[in-house]
Amino acid sequence: MAKCDEGYLCEVCGQDVAELTDSDLYLRYIIGMLDPEVLHTTPERHIRCHPSLAQYIVADDFAPVAVEGPFDKRTLDPEFVAEREALVTRGWRRLNEVATSGVPIIEYPLPEVLDAIKARSTHK
């Protein structure tokens, strides 16, 4: 099967990441954890297959994810956790919004991330 016919396979579980709303890759892009220049070369994962990030999504329509060990948010600085929850949850909501909006991929990121991307591109 040609690579383009395979879809986007999760590097963790090997299953197809069939929905944009399940994409860890695009969530990280939206919140600024992934440079747009490497978007096409970065492996895909389901959001839930990246529990150290998924645990920060706090929404009624997203079942909580718990992490055991050193990356468990319950063991981290509460201020850091609150900031990370706000960012990742906003990103997850944005991911769900762009999945049905027809917005061009270059406009997926959160406003502050878009501003940072534009600022970097003008300094090159």
C-alpha positions, 0 to 999 in steps of 0.5 A: 500500500502506498504511504498516502493510502495508509492514512495517519497511523499512530506511532504508539498504537499503530491504529489510524488517527482517522479524525482530526479531533483525535490528533495529537499532532494537530493539537500540539501545532495549535498550542505552539508545541510543534513548529509548522515547518515540521508538521509534515515530518512529525509522527502522528499519535492519538491524543489519548496515546500521549497521556502526559499531554492529554491529562491537561484537557479539562472538559466535560466532553473529554474523559479525564486521563490520569498519568502515573509517575513523574509526569503526573500533573497531580504531583506538579506545581499547581500554578504550572498545572493551571496554566497548562490546563488552560492552554491545552484545553483551549487548544483542544477546543480549537482543534474541535472547532477547526475540524468542522470549519473549513479554516485553512491549516495555517490558521489552526493555531491559537491567536498568540501562537499565530502571532509568534509564528508570524513574528518568527517568520519576519525575523528570518 
